[in-house]
Amino acid sequence: MHVLVTGATGFIGAHVVDCLLAEGIRVRGATRSLSKGREMQAARPEHAGSLDFVEIRDFGQVEDQNGTGIFDEAIKGMDAVIHVASV
């Protein structure tokens, strides 16, 4: 199982990520800042192979400047999405 969690570095998102990781579920976190994602990974070294991040700067945006859906790449290979990001 591989789950995308939007807003993964926020208060609620981080809790959701930790719950999923505790259950052995791989997590891709969507965050506005990859540096926050790296900080979160560093704080969870035991989950290094189960936690990665993608940057989405504006969760309220539908498409990027090329007309591509803002979540198109982020959801590839995901079994589920948990959306807790706020705009």
PyMOL Python script that loads the backbone (N, CA, C, O; Angstrom):
from pymol import cmd

cmd.read_pdbstr("""\
ATOM      1  N   MET A   1       0.860  -1.176   0.000  1.00  0.00           N
ATOM      2  CA  MET A   1       0.000   0.000   0.000  1.00  0.00           C
ATOM      3  C   MET A   1       0.902   1.233   0.000  1.00  0.00           C
ATOM      4  O   MET A   1       1.889   1.294   0.733  1.00  0.00           O
ATOM      5  N   HIS A   2       0.549   2.214  -0.832  1.00  0.00           N
ATOM      6  CA  HIS A   2       1.295   3.472  -0.933  1.00  0.00           C
ATOM      7  C   HIS A   2       0.273   4.603  -0.953  1.00  0.00           C
ATOM      8  O   HIS A   2      -0.602   4.635  -1.818  1.00  0.00           O
ATOM      9  N   VAL A   3       0.380   5.531  -0.002  1.00  0.00           N
ATOM     10  CA  VAL A   3      -0.628   6.571   0.192  1.00  0.00           C
ATOM     11  C   VAL A   3      -0.002   7.953   0.052  1.00  0.00           C
ATOM     12  O   VAL A   3       1.062   8.223   0.608  1.00  0.00           O
ATOM     13  N   LEU A   4      -0.676   8.826  -0.700  1.00  0.00           N
ATOM     14  CA  LEU A   4      -0.288  10.232  -0.788  1.00  0.00           C
ATOM     15  C   LEU A   4      -1.027  10.990   0.306  1.00  0.00           C
ATOM     16  O   LEU A   4      -2.247  10.886   0.432  1.00  0.00           O
ATOM     17  N   VAL A   5      -0.277  11.755   1.097  1.00  0.00           N
ATOM     18  CA  VAL A   5      -0.880  12.601   2.132  1.00  0.00           C
ATOM     19  C   VAL A   5      -0.545  14.041   1.786  1.00  0.00           C
ATOM     20  O   VAL A   5       0.622  14.432   1.794  1.00  0.00           O
ATOM     21  N   THR A   6      -1.577  14.836   1.480  1.00  0.00           N
ATOM     22  CA  THR A   6      -1.344  16.256   1.214  1.00  0.00           C
ATOM     23  C   THR A   6      -1.251  16.991   2.546  1.00  0.00           C
ATOM     24  O   THR A   6      -1.901  16.616   3.522  1.00  0.00           O
ATOM     25  N   GLY A   7      -0.442  18.032   2.573  1.00  0.00           N
ATOM     26  CA  GLY A   7      -0.262  18.765   3.824  1.00  0.00           C
ATOM     27  C   GLY A   7       0.470  17.938   4.864  1.00  0.00           C
ATOM     28  O   GLY A   7       0.242  18.094   6.064  1.00  0.00           O
ATOM     29  N   ALA A   8       1.348  17.059   4.407  1.00  0.00           N
ATOM     30  CA  ALA A   8       1.995  16.076   5.280  1.00  0.00           C
ATOM     31  C   ALA A   8       2.876  16.668   6.367  1.00  0.00           C
ATOM     32  O   ALA A   8       3.109  16.016   7.385  1.00  0.00           O
ATOM     33  N   THR A   9       3.369  17.879   6.181  1.00  0.00           N
ATOM     34  CA  THR A   9       4.251  18.463   7.194  1.00  0.00           C
ATOM     35  C   THR A   9       3.501  19.345   8.190  1.00  0.00           C
ATOM     36  O   THR A   9       4.106  19.893   9.112  1.00  0.00           O
ATOM     37  N   GLY A  10       2.207  19.483   8.012  1.00  0.00           N
ATOM     38  CA  GLY A  10       1.403  20.248   8.966  1.00  0.00           C
ATOM     39  C   GLY A  10       1.079  19.416  10.198  1.00  0.00           C
ATOM     40  O   GLY A  10       1.439  18.241  10.267  1.00  0.00           O
ATOM     41  N   PHE A  11       0.410  20.008  11.157  1.00  0.00           N
ATOM     42  CA  PHE A  11       0.106  19.337  12.424  1.00  0.00           C
ATOM     43  C   PHE A  11      -0.705  18.059  12.213  1.00  0.00           C
ATOM     44  O   PHE A  11      -0.313  16.990  12.680  1.00  0.00           O
ATOM     45  N   ILE A  12      -1.821  18.165  11.519  1.00  0.00           N
ATOM     46  CA  ILE A  12      -2.678  16.995  11.298  1.00  0.00           C
ATOM     47  C   ILE A  12      -2.025  16.041  10.306  1.00  0.00           C
ATOM     48  O   ILE A  12      -2.024  14.828  10.513  1.00  0.00           O
ATOM     49  N   GLY A  13      -1.468  16.590   9.225  1.00  0.00           N
ATOM     50  CA  GLY A  13      -0.822  15.754   8.221  1.00  0.00           C
ATOM     51  C   GLY A  13       0.295  14.907   8.786  1.00  0.00           C
ATOM     52  O   GLY A  13       0.411  13.730   8.443  1.00  0.00           O
ATOM     53  N   ALA A  14       1.127  15.484   9.652  1.00  0.00           N
ATOM     54  CA  ALA A  14       2.239  14.743  10.250  1.00  0.00           C
ATOM     55  C   ALA A  14       1.717  13.601  11.123  1.00  0.00           C
ATOM     56  O   ALA A  14       2.311  12.524  11.163  1.00  0.00           O
ATOM     57  N   HIS A  15       0.622  13.836  11.813  1.00  0.00           N
ATOM     58  CA  HIS A  15       0.026  12.781  12.634  1.00  0.00           C
ATOM     59  C   HIS A  15      -0.495  11.645  11.747  1.00  0.00           C
ATOM     60  O   HIS A  15      -0.313  10.470  12.064  1.00  0.00           O
ATOM     61  N   VAL A  16      -1.137  12.003  10.646  1.00  0.00           N
ATOM     62  CA  VAL A  16      -1.638  11.001   9.706  1.00  0.00           C
ATOM     63  C   VAL A  16      -0.464  10.196   9.141  1.00  0.00           C
ATOM     64  O   VAL A  16      -0.525   8.969   9.065  1.00  0.00           O
ATOM     65  N   VAL A  17       0.599  10.893   8.747  1.00  0.00           N
ATOM     66  CA  VAL A  17       1.796  10.219   8.226  1.00  0.00           C
ATOM     67  C   VAL A  17       2.345   9.231   9.246  1.00  0.00           C
ATOM     68  O   VAL A  17       2.643   8.087   8.904  1.00  0.00           O
ATOM     69  N   ASP A  18       2.480   9.662  10.489  1.00  0.00           N
ATOM     70  CA  ASP A  18       3.017   8.778  11.533  1.00  0.00           C
ATOM     71  C   ASP A  18       2.136   7.547  11.754  1.00  0.00           C
ATOM     72  O   ASP A  18       2.644   6.444  11.955  1.00  0.00           O
ATOM     73  N   CYS A  19       0.824   7.737  11.717  1.00  0.00           N
ATOM     74  CA  CYS A  19      -0.096   6.596  11.882  1.00  0.00           C
ATOM     75  C   CYS A  19       0.062   5.600  10.736  1.00  0.00           C
ATOM     76  O   CYS A  19       0.091   4.390  10.962  1.00  0.00           O
ATOM     77  N   LEU A  20       0.163   6.106   9.512  1.00  0.00           N
ATOM     78  CA  LEU A  20       0.329   5.222   8.357  1.00  0.00           C
ATOM     79  C   LEU A  20       1.657   4.475   8.422  1.00  0.00           C
ATOM     80  O   LEU A  20       1.702   3.265   8.201  1.00  0.00           O
ATOM     81  N   LEU A  21       2.729   5.187   8.722  1.00  0.00           N
ATOM     82  CA  LEU A  21       4.042   4.549   8.818  1.00  0.00           C
ATOM     83  C   LEU A  21       4.061   3.475   9.906  1.00  0.00           C
ATOM     84  O   LEU A  21       4.682   2.427   9.735  1.00  0.00           O
ATOM     85  N   ALA A  22       3.388   3.733  11.012  1.00  0.00           N
ATOM     86  CA  ALA A  22       3.324   2.761  12.112  1.00  0.00           C
ATOM     87  C   ALA A  22       2.630   1.471  11.680  1.00  0.00           C
ATOM     88  O   ALA A  22       2.886   0.401  12.233  1.00  0.00           O
ATOM     89  N   GLU A  23       1.745   1.586  10.684  1.00  0.00           N
ATOM     90  CA  GLU A  23       1.036   0.414  10.160  1.00  0.00           C
ATOM     91  C   GLU A  23       1.794  -0.257   9.016  1.00  0.00           C
ATOM     92  O   GLU A  23       1.307  -1.223   8.427  1.00  0.00           O
ATOM     93  N   GLY A  24       2.979   0.252   8.706  1.00  0.00           N
ATOM     94  CA  GLY A  24       3.789  -0.331   7.646  1.00  0.00           C
ATOM     95  C   GLY A  24       3.402   0.118   6.249  1.00  0.00           C
ATOM     96  O   GLY A  24       3.756  -0.530   5.264  1.00  0.00           O
ATOM     97  N   ILE A  25       2.685   1.213   6.161  1.00  0.00           N
ATOM     98  CA  ILE A  25       2.230   1.742   4.870  1.00  0.00           C
ATOM     99  C   ILE A  25       3.242   2.770   4.374  1.00  0.00           C
ATOM    100  O   ILE A  25       3.677   3.641   5.128  1.00  0.00           O
ATOM    101  N   ARG A  26       3.609   2.661   3.105  1.00  0.00           N
ATOM    102  CA  ARG A  26       4.510   3.642   2.502  1.00  0.00           C
ATOM    103  C   ARG A  26       3.759   4.937   2.266  1.00  0.00           C
ATOM    104  O   ARG A  26       2.581   4.928   1.909  1.00  0.00           O
ATOM    105  N   VAL A  27       4.456   6.062   2.469  1.00  0.00           N
ATOM    106  CA  VAL A  27       3.815   7.369   2.382  1.00  0.00           C
ATOM    107  C   VAL A  27       4.605   8.291   1.459  1.00  0.00           C
ATOM    108  O   VAL A  27       5.830   8.381   1.535  1.00  0.00           O
ATOM    109  N   ARG A  28       3.865   8.975   0.583  1.00  0.00           N
ATOM    110  CA  ARG A  28       4.413  10.098  -0.177  1.00  0.00           C
ATOM    111  C   ARG A  28       3.719  11.334   0.377  1.00  0.00           C
ATOM    112  O   ARG A  28       2.495  11.450   0.318  1.00  0.00           O
ATOM    113  N   GLY A  29       4.498  12.241   0.906  1.00  0.00           N
ATOM    114  CA  GLY A  29       3.933  13.465   1.444  1.00  0.00           C
ATOM    115  C   GLY A  29       3.986  14.581   0.423  1.00  0.00           C
ATOM    116  O   GLY A  29       5.011  14.782  -0.230  1.00  0.00           O
ATOM    117  N   ALA A  30       2.898  15.302   0.281  1.00  0.00           N
ATOM    118  CA  ALA A  30       2.875  16.494  -0.552  1.00  0.00           C
ATOM    119  C   ALA A  30       2.985  17.693   0.378  1.00  0.00           C
ATOM    120  O   ALA A  30       2.223  17.826   1.336  1.00  0.00           O
ATOM    121  N   THR A  31       3.934  18.553   0.084  1.00  0.00           N
ATOM    122  CA  THR A  31       4.194  19.695   0.944  1.00  0.00           C
ATOM    123  C   THR A  31       4.543  20.910   0.101  1.00  0.00           C
ATOM    124  O   THR A  31       4.984  20.778  -1.041  1.00  0.00           O
ATOM    125  N   ARG A  32       4.346  22.081   0.661  1.00  0.00           N
ATOM    126  CA  ARG A  32       4.691  23.313  -0.065  1.00  0.00           C
ATOM    127  C   ARG A  32       6.194  23.531  -0.107  1.00  0.00           C
ATOM    128  O   ARG A  32       6.684  24.296  -0.938  1.00  0.00           O
ATOM    129  N   SER A  33       6.934  22.872   0.777  1.00  0.00           N
ATOM    130  CA  SER A  33       8.374  23.092   0.879  1.00  0.00           C
ATOM    131  C   SER A  33       9.099  21.759   1.059  1.00  0.00           C
ATOM    132  O   SER A  33       8.872  21.047   2.037  1.00  0.00           O
ATOM    133  N   LEU A  34       9.969  21.433   0.111  1.00  0.00           N
ATOM    134  CA  LEU A  34      10.730  20.180   0.242  1.00  0.00           C
ATOM    135  C   LEU A  34      11.674  20.212   1.434  1.00  0.00           C
ATOM    136  O   LEU A  34      12.020  19.157   1.966  1.00  0.00           O
ATOM    137  N   SER A  35      12.098  21.393   1.867  1.00  0.00           N
ATOM    138  CA  SER A  35      12.973  21.469   3.039  1.00  0.00           C
ATOM    139  C   SER A  35      12.232  20.978   4.290  1.00  0.00           C
ATOM    140  O   SER A  35      12.835  20.332   5.147  1.00  0.00           O
ATOM    141  N   LYS A  36      10.941  21.274   4.402  1.00  0.00           N
ATOM    142  CA  LYS A  36      10.158  20.755   5.529  1.00  0.00           C
ATOM    143  C   LYS A  36      10.019  19.241   5.424  1.00  0.00           C
ATOM    144  O   LYS A  36      10.026  18.541   6.437  1.00  0.00           O
ATOM    145  N   GLY A  37       9.895  18.741   4.209  1.00  0.00           N
ATOM    146  CA  GLY A  37       9.844  17.293   3.997  1.00  0.00           C
ATOM    147  C   GLY A  37      11.137  16.627   4.423  1.00  0.00           C
ATOM    148  O   GLY A  37      11.118  15.572   5.057  1.00  0.00           O
ATOM    149  N   ARG A  38      12.265  17.240   4.077  1.00  0.00           N
ATOM    150  CA  ARG A  38      13.569  16.685   4.479  1.00  0.00           C
ATOM    151  C   ARG A  38      13.719  16.674   6.004  1.00  0.00           C
ATOM    152  O   ARG A  38      14.273  15.732   6.572  1.00  0.00           O
ATOM    153  N   GLU A  39      13.222  17.723   6.657  1.00  0.00           N
ATOM    154  CA  GLU A  39      13.266  17.779   8.126  1.00  0.00           C
ATOM    155  C   GLU A  39      12.438  16.639   8.724  1.00  0.00           C
ATOM    156  O   GLU A  39      12.846  15.998   9.693  1.00  0.00           O
ATOM    157  N   MET A  40      11.282  16.404   8.134  1.00  0.00           N
ATOM    158  CA  MET A  40      10.405  15.338   8.623  1.00  0.00           C
ATOM    159  C   MET A  40      11.054  13.973   8.416  1.00  0.00           C
ATOM    160  O   MET A  40      10.963  13.109   9.288  1.00  0.00           O
ATOM    161  N   GLN A  41      11.704  13.770   7.276  1.00  0.00           N
ATOM    162  CA  GLN A  41      12.408  12.512   7.020  1.00  0.00           C
ATOM    163  C   GLN A  41      13.547  12.323   8.020  1.00  0.00           C
ATOM    164  O   GLN A  41      13.742  11.223   8.538  1.00  0.00           O
ATOM    165  N   ALA A  42      14.290  13.378   8.290  1.00  0.00           N
ATOM    166  CA  ALA A  42      15.415  13.301   9.219  1.00  0.00           C
ATOM    167  C   ALA A  42      14.956  12.929  10.624  1.00  0.00           C
ATOM    168  O   ALA A  42      15.684  12.274  11.370  1.00  0.00           O
ATOM    169  N   ALA A  43      13.751  13.350  10.978  1.00  0.00           N
ATOM    170  CA  ALA A  43      13.200  13.046  12.306  1.00  0.00           C
ATOM    171  C   ALA A  43      12.650  11.623  12.395  1.00  0.00           C
ATOM    172  O   ALA A  43      12.285  11.161  13.476  1.00  0.00           O
ATOM    173  N   ARG A  44      12.593  10.932  11.260  1.00  0.00           N
ATOM    174  CA  ARG A  44      12.046   9.567  11.207  1.00  0.00           C
ATOM    175  C   ARG A  44      12.989   8.644  10.430  1.00  0.00           C
ATOM    176  O   ARG A  44      12.580   8.027   9.447  1.00  0.00           O
ATOM    177  N   PRO A  45      14.241   8.548  10.863  1.00  0.00           N
ATOM    178  CA  PRO A  45      15.223   7.774  10.091  1.00  0.00           C
ATOM    179  C   PRO A  45      14.844   6.299   9.936  1.00  0.00           C
ATOM    180  O   PRO A  45      15.270   5.650   8.981  1.00  0.00           O
ATOM    181  N   GLU A  46      14.060   5.772  10.852  1.00  0.00           N
ATOM    182  CA  GLU A  46      13.649   4.365  10.774  1.00  0.00           C
ATOM    183  C   GLU A  46      12.677   4.112   9.625  1.00  0.00           C
ATOM    184  O   GLU A  46      12.403   2.961   9.283  1.00  0.00           O
ATOM    185  N   HIS A  47      12.159   5.178   9.034  1.00  0.00           N
ATOM    186  CA  HIS A  47      11.208   5.054   7.919  1.00  0.00           C
ATOM    187  C   HIS A  47      11.787   5.609   6.616  1.00  0.00           C
ATOM    188  O   HIS A  47      11.041   5.982   5.710  1.00  0.00           O
ATOM    189  N   ALA A  48      13.103   5.661   6.526  1.00  0.00           N
ATOM    190  CA  ALA A  48      13.768   6.272   5.368  1.00  0.00           C
ATOM    191  C   ALA A  48      13.299   5.692   4.043  1.00  0.00           C
ATOM    192  O   ALA A  48      13.145   6.437   3.075  1.00  0.00           O
ATOM    193  N   GLY A  49      13.070   4.401   3.970  1.00  0.00           N
ATOM    194  CA  GLY A  49      12.652   3.785   2.720  1.00  0.00           C
ATOM    195  C   GLY A  49      11.158   3.828   2.470  1.00  0.00           C
ATOM    196  O   GLY A  49      10.690   3.398   1.416  1.00  0.00           O
ATOM    197  N   SER A  50      10.408   4.342   3.429  1.00  0.00           N
ATOM    198  CA  SER A  50       8.944   4.334   3.321  1.00  0.00           C
ATOM    199  C   SER A  50       8.323   5.717   3.234  1.00  0.00           C
ATOM    200  O   SER A  50       7.100   5.849   3.183  1.00  0.00           O
ATOM    201  N   LEU A  51       9.165   6.758   3.218  1.00  0.00           N
ATOM    202  CA  LEU A  51       8.645   8.119   3.262  1.00  0.00           C
ATOM    203  C   LEU A  51       9.379   8.996   2.258  1.00  0.00           C
ATOM    204  O   LEU A  51      10.594   9.170   2.351  1.00  0.00           O
ATOM    205  N   ASP A  52       8.639   9.549   1.295  1.00  0.00           N
ATOM    206  CA  ASP A  52       9.232  10.498   0.362  1.00  0.00           C
ATOM    207  C   ASP A  52       8.285  11.672   0.198  1.00  0.00           C
ATOM    208  O   ASP A  52       7.132  11.621   0.628  1.00  0.00           O
ATOM    209  N   PHE A  53       8.781  12.729  -0.429  1.00  0.00           N
ATOM    210  CA  PHE A  53       8.000  13.959  -0.547  1.00  0.00           C
ATOM    211  C   PHE A  53       8.021  14.518  -1.953  1.00  0.00           C
ATOM    212  O   PHE A  53       8.985  14.344  -2.698  1.00  0.00           O
ATOM    213  N   VAL A  54       6.935  15.194  -2.302  1.00  0.00           N
ATOM    214  CA  VAL A  54       6.832  15.980  -3.528  1.00  0.00           C
ATOM    215  C   VAL A  54       6.417  17.386  -3.123  1.00  0.00           C
ATOM    216  O   VAL A  54       5.717  17.584  -2.130  1.00  0.00           O
ATOM    217  N   GLU A  55       6.861  18.351  -3.906  1.00  0.00           N
ATOM    218  CA  GLU A  55       6.526  19.739  -3.603  1.00  0.00           C
ATOM    219  C   GLU A  55       5.357  20.205  -4.464  1.00  0.00           C
ATOM    220  O   GLU A  55       5.379  20.078  -5.689  1.00  0.00           O
ATOM    221  N   ILE A  56       4.350  20.740  -3.811  1.00  0.00           N
ATOM    222  CA  ILE A  56       3.221  21.374  -4.491  1.00  0.00           C
ATOM    223  C   ILE A  56       3.051  22.731  -3.818  1.00  0.00           C
ATOM    224  O   ILE A  56       2.539  22.826  -2.702  1.00  0.00           O
ATOM    225  N   ARG A  57       3.479  23.757  -4.498  1.00  0.00           N
ATOM    226  CA  ARG A  57       3.533  25.088  -3.883  1.00  0.00           C
ATOM    227  C   ARG A  57       2.171  25.705  -3.586  1.00  0.00           C
ATOM    228  O   ARG A  57       2.035  26.478  -2.637  1.00  0.00           O
ATOM    229  N   ASP A  58       1.171  25.374  -4.381  1.00  0.00           N
ATOM    230  CA  ASP A  58      -0.147  25.973  -4.180  1.00  0.00           C
ATOM    231  C   ASP A  58      -1.215  24.890  -4.302  1.00  0.00           C
ATOM    232  O   ASP A  58      -1.568  24.484  -5.409  1.00  0.00           O
ATOM    233  N   PHE A  59      -1.723  24.426  -3.173  1.00  0.00           N
ATOM    234  CA  PHE A  59      -2.718  23.356  -3.168  1.00  0.00           C
ATOM    235  C   PHE A  59      -4.063  23.792  -3.752  1.00  0.00           C
ATOM    236  O   PHE A  59      -4.898  22.943  -4.065  1.00  0.00           O
ATOM    237  N   GLY A  60      -4.283  25.084  -3.901  1.00  0.00           N
ATOM    238  CA  GLY A  60      -5.519  25.575  -4.482  1.00  0.00           C
ATOM    239  C   GLY A  60      -5.479  25.671  -6.000  1.00  0.00           C
ATOM    240  O   GLY A  60      -6.501  25.909  -6.643  1.00  0.00           O
ATOM    241  N   GLN A  61      -4.302  25.486  -6.562  1.00  0.00           N
ATOM    242  CA  GLN A  61      -4.123  25.557  -8.010  1.00  0.00           C
ATOM    243  C   GLN A  61      -4.560  24.242  -8.650  1.00  0.00           C
ATOM    244  O   GLN A  61      -4.313  23.171  -8.094  1.00  0.00           O
ATOM    245  N   VAL A  62      -5.200  24.313  -9.797  1.00  0.00           N
ATOM    246  CA  VAL A  62      -5.681  23.114 -10.482  1.00  0.00           C
ATOM    247  C   VAL A  62      -4.651  22.609 -11.492  1.00  0.00           C
ATOM    248  O   VAL A  62      -4.418  21.405 -11.593  1.00  0.00           O
ATOM    249  N   GLU A  63      -4.035  23.527 -12.237  1.00  0.00           N
ATOM    250  CA  GLU A  63      -3.059  23.171 -13.266  1.00  0.00           C
ATOM    251  C   GLU A  63      -1.816  24.025 -13.117  1.00  0.00           C
ATOM    252  O   GLU A  63      -1.861  25.126 -12.568  1.00  0.00           O
ATOM    253  N   ASP A  64      -0.686  23.494 -13.623  1.00  0.00           N
ATOM    254  CA  ASP A  64       0.523  24.311 -13.656  1.00  0.00           C
ATOM    255  C   ASP A  64       0.515  25.169 -14.921  1.00  0.00           C
ATOM    256  O   ASP A  64      -0.454  25.148 -15.680  1.00  0.00           O
ATOM    257  N   GLN A  65       1.581  25.916 -15.148  1.00  0.00           N
ATOM    258  CA  GLN A  65       1.637  26.830 -16.294  1.00  0.00           C
ATOM    259  C   GLN A  65       1.596  26.102 -17.637  1.00  0.00           C
ATOM    260  O   GLN A  65       1.330  26.733 -18.660  1.00  0.00           O
ATOM    261  N   ASN A  66       1.853  24.795 -17.661  1.00  0.00           N
ATOM    262  CA  ASN A  66       1.812  24.009 -18.893  1.00  0.00           C
ATOM    263  C   ASN A  66       0.455  23.328 -19.114  1.00  0.00           C
ATOM    264  O   ASN A  66       0.268  22.623 -20.105  1.00  0.00           O
ATOM    265  N   GLY A  67      -0.480  23.540 -18.198  1.00  0.00           N
ATOM    266  CA  GLY A  67      -1.787  22.922 -18.326  1.00  0.00           C
ATOM    267  C   GLY A  67      -1.859  21.514 -17.762  1.00  0.00           C
ATOM    268  O   GLY A  67      -2.858  20.819 -17.946  1.00  0.00           O
ATOM    269  N   THR A  68      -0.803  21.090 -17.077  1.00  0.00           N
ATOM    270  CA  THR A  68      -0.771  19.772 -16.454  1.00  0.00           C
ATOM    271  C   THR A  68      -1.435  19.850 -15.082  1.00  0.00           C
ATOM    272  O   THR A  68      -1.223  20.814 -14.347  1.00  0.00           O
ATOM    273  N   GLY A  69      -2.228  18.856 -14.734  1.00  0.00           N
ATOM    274  CA  GLY A  69      -2.869  18.821 -13.422  1.00  0.00           C
ATOM    275  C   GLY A  69      -1.820  18.845 -12.317  1.00  0.00           C
ATOM    276  O   GLY A  69      -0.831  18.114 -12.382  1.00  0.00           O
ATOM    277  N   ILE A  70      -2.026  19.661 -11.327  1.00  0.00           N
ATOM    278  CA  ILE A  70      -1.039  19.898 -10.272  1.00  0.00           C
ATOM    279  C   ILE A  70      -0.700  18.623  -9.478  1.00  0.00           C
ATOM    280  O   ILE A  70       0.394  18.509  -8.926  1.00  0.00           O
ATOM    281  N   PHE A  71      -1.640  17.669  -9.422  1.00  0.00           N
ATOM    282  CA  PHE A  71      -1.401  16.433  -8.684  1.00  0.00           C
ATOM    283  C   PHE A  71      -1.081  15.233  -9.589  1.00  0.00           C
ATOM    284  O   PHE A  71      -0.874  14.127  -9.090  1.00  0.00           O
ATOM    285  N   ASP A  72      -1.039  15.440 -10.902  1.00  0.00           N
ATOM    286  CA  ASP A  72      -0.859  14.321 -11.842  1.00  0.00           C
ATOM    287  C   ASP A  72       0.355  13.457 -11.507  1.00  0.00           C
ATOM    288  O   ASP A  72       0.234  12.235 -11.427  1.00  0.00           O
ATOM    289  N   GLU A  73       1.503  14.064 -11.314  1.00  0.00           N
ATOM    290  CA  GLU A  73       2.723  13.298 -11.017  1.00  0.00           C
ATOM    291  C   GLU A  73       2.685  12.731  -9.596  1.00  0.00           C
ATOM    292  O   GLU A  73       3.118  11.602  -9.361  1.00  0.00           O
ATOM    293  N   ALA A  74       2.170  13.510  -8.661  1.00  0.00           N
ATOM    294  CA  ALA A  74       2.165  13.098  -7.256  1.00  0.00           C
ATOM    295  C   ALA A  74       1.343  11.837  -7.014  1.00  0.00           C
ATOM    296  O   ALA A  74       1.681  11.042  -6.137  1.00  0.00           O
ATOM    297  N   ILE A  75       0.268  11.642  -7.779  1.00  0.00           N
ATOM    298  CA  ILE A  75      -0.610  10.497  -7.519  1.00  0.00           C
ATOM    299  C   ILE A  75      -0.223   9.236  -8.284  1.00  0.00           C
ATOM    300  O   ILE A  75      -0.815   8.178  -8.072  1.00  0.00           O
ATOM    301  N   LYS A  76       0.769   9.340  -9.174  1.00  0.00           N
ATOM    302  CA  LYS A  76       1.183   8.148  -9.925  1.00  0.00           C
ATOM    303  C   LYS A  76       1.659   7.066  -8.968  1.00  0.00           C
ATOM    304  O   LYS A  76       2.527   7.298  -8.127  1.00  0.00           O
ATOM    305  N   GLY A  77       1.081   5.885  -9.110  1.00  0.00           N
ATOM    306  CA  GLY A  77       1.473   4.746  -8.292  1.00  0.00           C
ATOM    307  C   GLY A  77       0.854   4.699  -6.901  1.00  0.00           C
ATOM    308  O   GLY A  77       1.160   3.802  -6.115  1.00  0.00           O
ATOM    309  N   MET A  78      -0.012   5.658  -6.594  1.00  0.00           N
ATOM    310  CA  MET A  78      -0.636   5.694  -5.269  1.00  0.00           C
ATOM    311  C   MET A  78      -1.874   4.801  -5.248  1.00  0.00           C
ATOM    312  O   MET A  78      -2.598   4.691  -6.237  1.00  0.00           O
ATOM    313  N   ASP A  79      -2.099   4.168  -4.099  1.00  0.00           N
ATOM    314  CA  ASP A  79      -3.298   3.369  -3.883  1.00  0.00           C
ATOM    315  C   ASP A  79      -4.416   4.197  -3.268  1.00  0.00           C
ATOM    316  O   ASP A  79      -5.594   3.867  -3.406  1.00  0.00           O
ATOM    317  N   ALA A  80      -4.037   5.278  -2.586  1.00  0.00           N
ATOM    318  CA  ALA A  80      -5.036   6.110  -1.908  1.00  0.00           C
ATOM    319  C   ALA A  80      -4.463   7.506  -1.710  1.00  0.00           C
ATOM    320  O   ALA A  80      -3.252   7.715  -1.790  1.00  0.00           O
ATOM    321  N   VAL A  81      -5.355   8.456  -1.450  1.00  0.00           N
ATOM    322  CA  VAL A  81      -4.974   9.840  -1.148  1.00  0.00           C
ATOM    323  C   VAL A  81      -5.714  10.265   0.109  1.00  0.00           C
ATOM    324  O   VAL A  81      -6.919  10.053   0.239  1.00  0.00           O
ATOM    325  N   ILE A  82      -4.981  10.864   1.027  1.00  0.00           N
ATOM    326  CA  ILE A  82      -5.598  11.478   2.201  1.00  0.00           C
ATOM    327  C   ILE A  82      -5.282  12.970   2.102  1.00  0.00           C
ATOM    328  O   ILE A  82      -4.125  13.379   2.193  1.00  0.00           O
ATOM    329  N   HIS A  83      -6.316  13.765   1.917  1.00  0.00           N
ATOM    330  CA  HIS A  83      -6.152  15.206   1.660  1.00  0.00           C
ATOM    331  C   HIS A  83      -6.429  15.993   2.921  1.00  0.00           C
ATOM    332  O   HIS A  83      -7.581  16.161   3.320  1.00  0.00           O
ATOM    333  N   VAL A  84      -5.358  16.481   3.555  1.00  0.00           N
ATOM    334  CA  VAL A  84      -5.524  17.288   4.759  1.00  0.00           C
ATOM    335  C   VAL A  84      -4.882  18.673   4.612  1.00  0.00           C
ATOM    336  O   VAL A  84      -4.833  19.443   5.571  1.00  0.00           O
ATOM    337  N   ALA A  85      -4.391  18.983   3.410  1.00  0.00           N
ATOM    338  CA  ALA A  85      -3.800  20.305   3.182  1.00  0.00           C
ATOM    339  C   ALA A  85      -4.901  21.358   3.165  1.00  0.00           C
ATOM    340  O   ALA A  85      -6.030  21.101   2.746  1.00  0.00           O
ATOM    341  N   SER A  86      -4.544  22.533   3.626  1.00  0.00           N
ATOM    342  CA  SER A  86      -5.485  23.657   3.546  1.00  0.00           C
ATOM    343  C   SER A  86      -4.935  24.661   2.542  1.00  0.00           C
ATOM    344  O   SER A  86      -3.726  24.741   2.323  1.00  0.00           O
ATOM    345  N   VAL A  87      -5.809  25.402   1.956  1.00  0.00           N
ATOM    346  CA  VAL A  87      -5.394  26.369   0.937  1.00  0.00           C
ATOM    347  C   VAL A  87      -5.051  27.687   1.578  1.00  0.00           C
ATOM    348  O   VAL A  87      -4.679  28.633   0.884  1.00  0.00           O
TER     349      VAL A  87
END
""", "prot")
cmd.dss("prot")
cmd.show_as("cartoon", "prot")
cmd.util.cbc("prot")
cmd.orient("prot")
